[in-house]
């Protein structure tokens, strides 16, 4: 690739992953035989707290370091360097003095004196840019950095960076080992067998890959603010068919990132952002040999608990949520109240004749039969439930919906009718437990229904539950003025997206219009921005599901 062009005599060493993996595991096993207080940094670098080991063995830090290095070399045939100190910073800097094959110990009594001779470029977090800025102040060593007042550092670098520099220059580090560290990114990448004919093929694959990324995010219990699209593009002079069948061959690696205002784990948002990035990169579909999606700047999925700030979920009360057990027992008894109200057919003039003629004969006949029966037996909405018995009435309603949808018309449900949603589950999985914020709010709109014959999808009481959701939404908007928590925004967005998944655009339209009116009355620019952010995400989900956008009110 590009490296060989710059250096034709380059000798490439094969990547022996199995050997690296074996040595890495041996290294960690050796250290773990002394202590399990380990923070992993990479395959060959780690922090370990050996305080108890030194006390129990009665040895000095230098004696332990010498013993550990010999043991590592005996078992792995690789040399190792060891740095020891009273904190993580001191140990890391000491390790720099110990390389390539030695050990170095920094005593706490000699900590500040030791750091006086340390170059600022050896401090963690000091890169080329920060080193250049420090040089402008005449600072190259920690001794010189110690002489700079904290106020001067704050004016130059800000509060966070100045505090870090001020304390690191004196060897002060209050960090503790993190045994269960939050991963930095979640990604999925495919670099084999990628061949696209058109851009539509590429965009479709991005959508499929986004689904896998969403799955991995939920399994990890995280969401992210940065979405990066990685693409391998065949080099201009590279052969169309590489030596390895369906391999990627010689490629240029292109990346482009998008930064979100709110963290997400939603596949629709990820897919929409990546498709937008792909179009911005002006890619030639047939030349693409690999596609990857990475989500970074991770944070835990929202739980709605432990926050001192009042959130939207704080307004949830147990009295406002229907008891699932009582709902199930009521429907098991087969009462008329548990059944959906009858479907009110749209006017026959609303049926598109061209669409009706193009339907399969069985569906076309079903639509015509429905209208003939409605003229002979014009049931009122309240009588329909009473005249329908058992499961058959629900199945009939479902059949009617499908037939009308195929004919190009939308069945109109009565305001007090119930709609079908997702099937209830007997137990909450670990993934759903991590998404409790969304599911708690979803309880306002869903109610599991069960009959003696089969378990049906959850239904929505569009009059009672919708009013509860509206009240909750109104309280949330009116109670929050200075800041809107990202977790609340994501929770509300996920609820709306789940309604899109249920293909219930009528309910979505009602909620979005009410959301718009509530925000409009509030008048705050913060809420208008939040509304538009939610709408953009939901519109992406609508586009993925229906192939077109939904007409909504905007600011």
C-alpha positions in Angstrom: 0.0 0.0 0.0 1.1 3.6 0.7 3.8 2.4 3.1 5.6 0.4 0.3 5.4 3.4 -2.0 7.2 5.6 0.6 9.6 2.8 1.5 10.1 0.2 -1.4 12.5 -1.8 0.7 10.1 -2.3 3.5 10.0 -5.8 5.0 6.6 -6.7 6.4 6.5 -9.0 9.4 3.5 -11.3 9.5 1.0 -10.7 12.3 1.1 -13.7 14.5 -2.0 -13.1 16.5 -2.1 -16.6 18.1 1.4 -16.1 19.5 0.6 -12.6 20.8 -2.5 -13.9 22.4 -0.7 -16.8 24.1 2.1 -14.6 25.5 -0.5 -12.0 26.7 -2.4 -14.6 28.6 0.8 -15.9 30.2 1.7 -12.4 31.3 -1.6 -11.8 32.9 -1.6 -15.3 34.5 1.8 -14.6 36.1 0.7 -11.3 37.6 -2.6 -12.7 38.7 -0.8 -15.4 40.6 0.4 -12.7 43.0 -2.6 -10.3 43.0 -6.0 -10.0 41.2 -6.1 -6.3 41.7 -5.3 -5.6 38.1 -6.3 -2.9 35.6 -5.7 -4.0 32.0 -4.3 -1.4 29.7 -3.4 -3.5 26.6 -2.3 -7.0 25.7 1.2 -6.3 27.2 0.6 -3.5 29.7 -1.2 -3.4 33.0 -1.4 -1.8 36.4 -1.4 -4.0 39.6 -1.7 -3.2 43.3 1.1 -5.2 45.0 0.9 -3.6 48.4 -0.4 -6.7 50.1 2.1 -8.9 48.2 5.1 -6.9 49.6 3.7 -7.0 53.1 3.0 -10.8 53.1 6.3 -11.7 51.4 8.4 -9.3 53.5 10.4 -8.1 50.5 11.3 -4.7 49.0 9.7 -3.3 45.8 13.0 -3.8 43.9 13.3 -7.4 45.0 9.7 -8.2 43.9 10.2 -6.4 40.6 13.4 -8.4 39.9 11.7 -11.7 40.7 8.6 -10.8 38.6 10.7 -9.9 35.5 12.7 -13.2 35.7 9.5 -15.2 36.1 8.0 -13.5 33.0 11.1 -14.1 30.9 11.3 -17.7 31.9 7.7 -18.5 30.9 7.3 -16.2 27.9 10.8 -15.8 26.6 10.1 -12.1 26.5 11.8 -9.4 28.6 9.7 -7.0 30.7 10.1 -3.6 32.4 8.5 -2.9 35.7 7.8 0.5 37.3 6.8 0.8 41.0 5.5 3.8 42.9 3.0 5.0 45.5 0.4 5.9 42.8 -0.5 5.1 39.2 1.3 8.2 37.8 4.5 7.4 39.6 4.5 3.8 38.5 3.9 4.7 34.9 6.7 7.3 34.8 9.0 5.0 36.7 8.4 2.4 34.0 9.7 4.8 31.4 13.0 4.9 33.3 13.0 1.1 33.5 12.7 0.4 29.8 13.7 -1.5 27.8 14.6 -4.3 30.3 14.8 -3.2 33.9 12.8 -2.0 36.9 12.6 1.3 38.7 11.0 2.2 42.1 9.9 5.7 43.2 9.6 6.1 47.0 6.8 8.3 48.3 9.3 10.2 50.4 11.2 11.2 47.3 8.2 11.7 45.0 8.3 15.5 44.3 12.1 15.5 43.9 11.8 12.6 41.4 9.3 14.5 39.3 11.4 17.7 39.2 13.6 16.0 36.7 10.8 14.4 34.6 10.1 16.0 31.2 6.6 17.2 30.7 6.3 15.1 27.5 6.5 12.0 29.7 3.4 12.9 31.7 0.2 11.1 30.7 -2.1 13.2 28.5 0.7 15.5 27.3 0.8 15.2 23.5 2.6 17.2 20.9 0.1 20.1 20.9 0.1 20.5 24.7 3.9 20.1 24.8 4.1 23.0 22.3 1.8 25.2 24.3 3.9 24.5 27.4 7.1 25.3 25.6 5.6 28.8 24.8 5.5 29.3 28.5 9.1 28.2 28.8 8.2 24.9 30.4 10.0 21.7 29.5 10.4 19.9 32.8 8.1 19.3 35.8 10.4 21.5 37.9 9.6 24.5 35.6 5.9 23.5 35.5 5.8 23.5 39.4 6.9 27.1 39.2 3.9 28.2 37.1 1.0 29.5 39.2 -2.3 27.6 38.9 -4.2 30.7 37.8 -1.8 31.1 34.9 -2.4 27.5 33.9 -6.1 27.9 34.1 -6.0 31.0 31.9 -4.0 29.1 29.3 -5.5 25.6 29.4 -8.8 25.7 31.2 -9.8 24.3 34.6 -9.6 20.5 33.9 -6.2 20.4 32.0 -4.6 23.0 34.3 -5.6 20.9 37.4 -4.1 17.8 35.8 -0.9 19.5 35.0 -0.6 21.2 38.4 -0.9 17.9 40.3 1.0 15.7 37.8 4.0 18.0 38.0 4.1 17.3 41.7 3.6 13.5 41.4 0.0 13.7 42.8 -2.5 11.2 41.4 -5.7 10.2 43.2 -6.9 7.7 40.6 -7.7 4.2 41.8 -7.5 1.0 39.8 -10.6 0.2 37.7 -11.2 -3.5 37.6 -14.3 -3.3 35.5 -13.5 -0.4 33.1 -16.1 0.8 30.7 -15.1 0.0 27.2 -14.2 2.9 25.0 -16.1 1.9 21.8 -18.4 -0.7 20.3 -18.0 -1.6 16.7 -18.8 -4.1 13.9 -16.7 -4.4 10.7 -16.8 -6.7 7.7 -13.8 -6.7 5.4 -14.4 -10.0 3.5 -16.8 -10.7 0.7 -17.8 -7.0 0.3 -18.9 -6.3 -3.3 -21.5 -3.7 -4.1 -23.0 -2.9 -7.5 -24.8 0.3 -6.6 -24.9 2.8 -3.8 -28.3 1.4 -2.7 -26.6 -2.0 -2.0 -24.1 -0.1 0.2 -26.8 1.8 2.1 -28.8 -1.4 2.6 -25.7 -3.1 4.1 -25.0 -0.2 6.4 -28.5 -0.6 7.7 -27.9 -4.3 8.4 -24.6 -3.6 10.0 -26.3 -0.9 12.2 -28.6 -3.6 13.5 -25.6 -5.7 14.6 -24.0 -2.6 16.3 -27.3 -1.9 18.1 -27.3 -5.5 19.4 -23.7 -5.2 20.7 -24.4 -1.9 22.4 -27.4 -3.3 24.2 -25.5 -6.4 25.2 -22.7 -4.2 26.6 -25.3 -1.9 28.3 -23.9 1.2 26.7 -24.8 3.9 24.2 -22.5 6.4 22.4 -22.3 10.0 21.2 -19.8 9.5 18.3 -20.5 7.4 15.3 -17.7 6.6 12.9 -18.0 5.1 9.5 -14.9 3.1 8.3 -14.6 2.2 4.7 -11.9 0.2 2.8 -11.7 1.5 -0.8 -9.7 -0.4 -3.5 -6.6 1.5 -4.5 -6.6 2.9 -8.0 -3.8 0.6 -9.2 -4.9 -2.4 -7.2 -6.3 -5.4 -9.2 -10.1 -5.9 -9.2 -9.6 -9.5 -8.0 -7.1 -9.7 -5.2 -5.0 -12.9 -4.6 -7.3 -14.0 -1.8 -10.7 -14.9 -3.1 -13.3 -12.2 -2.1 -10.6 -10.5 0.1 -10.2 -6.8 0.3 -6.8 -6.6 -1.3 -4.8 -3.3 -1.3 -7.1 -0.6 0.0 -7.1 3.0 1.3 -8.7 3.3 4.7 -11.2 6.1 4.9 -13.0 7.3 8.1 -15.6 9.9 8.8 -17.3 10.7 12.2 -20.5 12.3 13.3 -21.0 13.7 16.8 -24.5 13.5 18.3 -26.0 15.8 20.9 -27.5 12.8 22.8 -26.0 9.4 23.2 -27.8 6.6 21.3 -27.9 2.8 20.9 -30.7 3.0 18.3 -30.0 1.3 15.0 -32.2 3.8 13.0 -30.1 6.7 14.3 -26.8 4.9 13.7 -27.9 3.8 10.2 -29.1 7.3 9.3 -25.8 9.0 10.4 -23.7 6.4 8.6 -25.7 6.7 5.4 -25.2 10.5 5.6 -21.5 10.1 6.2 -21.2 7.7 3.3 -22.9 10.1 0.9 -20.6 12.9 2.1 -17.5 10.7 1.3 -18.6 10.4 -2.3 -17.8 6.7 -2.4 -17.8 4.6 -5.6 -19.8 1.5 -4.6 -18.0 -1.1 -6.8 -14.6 0.0 -5.3 -15.7 -0.6 -1.6 -14.0 -3.6 -0.1 -14.9 -3.2 3.6 -17.4 -1.4 5.8 -17.2 -0.8 9.6 -19.3 1.1 12.1 -17.9 2.3 15.4 -19.8 4.0 18.3 -17.6 5.9 20.7 -17.8 8.3 23.7 -19.8 5.6 25.5 -21.9 6.0 28.6 -24.2 3.5 30.4 -27.7 3.1 29.1 -30.2 5.2 31.0 -31.7 3.7 34.1 -33.5 6.8 35.5 -32.2 6.1 39.0 -29.6 7.7 41.2 -29.8 11.2 39.7 -30.2 14.3 41.8 -31.8 16.1 38.9 -35.5 15.7 38.4 -36.1 13.6 35.3 -39.1 12.7 33.2 -39.2 9.3 34.8 -39.5 10.8 38.3 -43.1 11.5 37.5 -43.9 7.8 37.1 -46.0 6.5 40.0 -47.1 2.9 40.7 -50.7 4.0 40.9 -50.6 5.3 37.3 -49.3 2.0 35.9 -51.8 -0.8 35.3 -51.1 -4.0 37.2 -50.2 -6.7 34.6 -51.6 -9.5 36.8 -55.0 -7.8 37.0 -55.0 -7.2 33.3 -54.3 -10.8 32.5 -56.9 -12.1 34.9 -59.5 -9.8 33.5 -58.9 -11.0 29.9 -58.7 -14.6 30.9 -62.3 -14.4 32.1 -63.3 -13.5 28.6 -65.0 -10.3 29.5 -66.2 -8.0 26.7 -64.0 -5.2 28.1 -60.8 -7.0 27.2 -61.7 -7.2 23.5 -60.9 -4.5 21.0 -63.7 -2.3 19.7 -64.9 -2.9 16.1 -63.1 -1.4 13.2 -64.9 1.5 11.6 -64.4 1.1 7.9 -63.4 4.1 5.8 -65.6 5.4 3.1 -65.5 3.1 0.0 -64.5 6.2 -2.0 -61.2 6.3 0.0 -60.2 2.9 -1.5 -57.9 3.4 -4.5 -59.5 1.5 -7.4 -56.2 0.9 -9.1 -54.7 -0.6 -6.0 -57.8 -2.7 -5.4 -57.7 -4.2 -8.9 -54.0 -5.0 -8.5 -54.6 -7.0 -5.3 -54.6 -10.8 -5.2 -58.1 -12.2 -5.8 -58.4 -13.5 -2.2 -57.6 -10.2 -0.5 -59.7 -8.2 -3.1 -62.7 -10.4 -2.3 -62.1 -10.0 1.4 -62.2 -6.2 1.1 -65.4 -6.3 -0.9 -67.0 -8.8 1.5 -66.2 -6.5 4.4 -68.1 -3.6 2.8 -71.0 -5.8 1.8 -71.4 -7.1 5.3 -71.0 -3.6 6.8 -74.0 -2.4 4.7 -76.1 -5.4 5.8 -75.1 -5.2 9.5 -74.0 -1.7 10.4 -72.8 -2.4 14.0 -72.2 0.5 16.3 -68.8 0.6 18.0 -70.1 -0.2 21.4 -72.2 -3.1 20.2 -69.4 -4.7 18.2 -67.5 -5.8 21.3 -70.6 -7.3 22.9 -71.5 -9.2 19.7 -68.0 -10.6 19.3 -67.1 -13.7 21.3 -63.8 -15.2 22.3 -60.7 -15.0 20.1 -62.4 -14.9 16.8 -63.4 -11.2 17.1 -59.7 -10.2 17.6 -58.6 -12.3 14.7 -61.3 -10.8 12.5 -60.1 -7.3 13.4 -56.5 -8.2 12.5 -57.6 -9.6 9.2 -59.6 -6.5 8.4 -56.6 -4.4 9.1 -54.4 -6.3 6.7 -57.0 -6.3 3.9 -57.6 -2.6 4.2 -53.9 -1.8 4.4 -53.4 -3.8 1.2 -56.2 -1.8 -0.5 -54.5 1.5 0.3 -56.8 2.7 3.0 -56.3 3.0 6.7 -58.9 1.5 9.1 -60.2 4.0 11.6 -60.4 2.8 15.2 -62.7 4.4 17.6 -61.1 6.6 20.2 -61.8 4.1 23.0 -60.5 1.1 20.9 -57.3 -0.8 21.6 -54.5 -1.5 19.3 -52.1 -4.4 19.1 -48.4 -4.0 20.0 -45.6 -6.4 21.0 -46.2 -9.7 22.7 -45.6 -9.6 26.5 -42.8 -11.7 27.9 -42.9 -13.7 31.1 -39.6 -12.4 32.4 -37.4 -9.3 31.8 -34.1 -10.1 30.2 -30.9 -8.4 31.3 -30.9 -6.3 28.2 -34.4 -5.0 29.0 -33.4 -4.4 32.6 -30.8 -2.0 31.4 -33.4 -0.3 29.3 -35.8 0.2 32.2 -36.2 3.9 31.5 -37.8 3.2 28.2 -39.9 0.2 29.3 -41.2 2.0 32.4 -42.5 4.7 30.2 -43.8 2.2 27.7 -46.0 0.7 30.5 -48.2 3.8 30.1 -49.1 2.8 26.6 -49.1 -1.0 26.6 -51.1 -3.6 28.5 -50.5 -7.4 28.1 -53.7 -9.3 27.1 -54.0 -13.0 27.3 -56.8 -15.4 26.4 -57.4 -19.1 27.2 -56.4 -20.0 23.6 -53.3 -17.9 22.9 -51.3 -14.9 24.1 -52.0 -11.8 22.0 -49.9 -8.8 21.4 -50.2 -5.9 24.0 -53.0 -3.5 23.3 -53.2 0.2 23.8 -56.1 1.9 25.4 -55.9 5.0 23.2 -58.1 7.1 25.4 -57.0 6.3 29.0 -53.3 5.6 28.4 -52.8 8.4 25.9 -54.0 10.9 28.4 -51.6 9.6 31.0 -48.7 9.9 28.6 -49.7 13.4 27.6 -49.9 14.4 31.3 -46.4 12.9 31.9 -45.0 14.6 28.9 -46.5 18.0 30.0 -45.1 17.6 33.5 -41.6 16.8 32.1 -41.5 19.8 29.8 -42.9 22.3 32.3 -40.7 21.0 35.2 -37.4 21.3 33.3 -36.2 24.7 32.3 -32.4 25.0 32.6 -31.3 21.6 31.2 -32.7 18.5 29.6 -31.1 15.3 30.5 -29.9 13.2 27.5 -31.2 10.1 29.2 -34.7 11.5 29.2 -34.4 12.5 25.5 -33.2 9.1 24.5 -35.9 7.4 26.6 -38.7 9.4 25.0 -37.2 9.0 21.5 -37.0 5.2 22.0 -40.7 5.1 23.0 -41.7 7.0 19.9 -39.5 4.8 17.8 -41.1 1.7 19.3 -44.5 3.1 18.1 -43.0 3.3 14.6 -42.0 -0.3 14.9 -45.6 -1.2 15.7 -46.6 0.7 12.5 -49.0 2.9 14.5 -48.5 6.2 12.8 -51.8 7.5 14.1 -50.7 7.3 17.7 -47.3 8.7 16.7 -48.9 11.7 15.0 -51.1 12.5 18.0 -48.1 12.3 20.4 -45.8 14.4 18.2 -48.5 17.1 17.7 -49.1 17.2 21.5 -45.3 17.4 22.1 -45.1 20.3 19.6 -48.0 22.2 21.3 -46.5 21.7 24.8 -43.0 22.9 23.7 -44.6 25.8 21.8 -46.4 26.9 25.0 -43.2 26.5 27.0 -41.4 28.8 24.5 -37.9 27.9 25.6 -35.3 27.5 22.8 -33.8 24.6 24.6 -37.0 22.7 24.3 -37.5 23.6 20.7 -34.0 22.2 19.9 -34.9 19.1 21.9 -38.1 18.7 20.0 -36.3 18.9 16.6 -33.7 16.4 17.8 -36.4 13.9 18.7 -38.2 14.5 15.5 -35.1 14.0 13.4 -34.4 10.6 15.0 -38.0 9.5 14.7 -38.1 10.5 11.1 -35.1 8.4 10.4 -37.0 5.4 11.9 -40.1 6.2 9.9 -38.0 6.3 6.7 -36.4 3.0 7.6 -39.8 1.4 8.2 -42.1 2.9 5.6 -39.7 4.2 3.0 -40.8 7.8 3.3 -40.9 10.7 5.8 -43.9 11.6 7.9 -45.4 15.1 7.8 -44.7 16.7 11.2 -44.8 20.2 12.7 -41.4 21.8 13.1 -39.9 25.0 14.7 
